[in-house]
Amino acid sequence: WMVVIGELAVGVALISGTATRVACAAGILMNLNFFIASNGSFTSFDNNAFFILIQFALLCFAAGRFLGLDYFLSKKFSNEYLW
């Protein structure tokens, strides 16, 4: 049940655009654990590896600042790195 709560929290945060960088970091950790537990081979490119790449791109470009609540949070708390 902890995995379900973690996936739900990451999903809701990514969809709403709230703390996108934190949600992406947590999603990368979860998908990396799932990837290593399933096969651990970098020669096969499965869904977990694809999700890791997508979440890494979202983490680098702070996607929540464009279409999410992070835009408003970054205006209010401008010195925070989370937004």
Disulfide bonds with the S-S distance in Angstrom:
none
